[in-house]
């Protein structure tokens, strides 16, 4: 869900911006190919970056993390 006047985070934007070595390799491969999927598994099982690094990158780039007011809270 987009918020008017804001841009959404694009998939792998962080990975490309920080030149993640796994992402660099993925960019060389055909999306969906067997080799691509094999390399991509690294992202979900052994990411070279931490959540802390990603979160602070988001802050540095001016991203906001939002949720609807009545969802998941009191």
Secondary structure, 3 states (H helix, E strand, C coil): CCCCCCCCCCCCHHHHHCCCHHHHHHHHCCCCCHHHHHHHHHHHHCCCCCHHHHHHHHHHCCCCCCCCCCCCCC
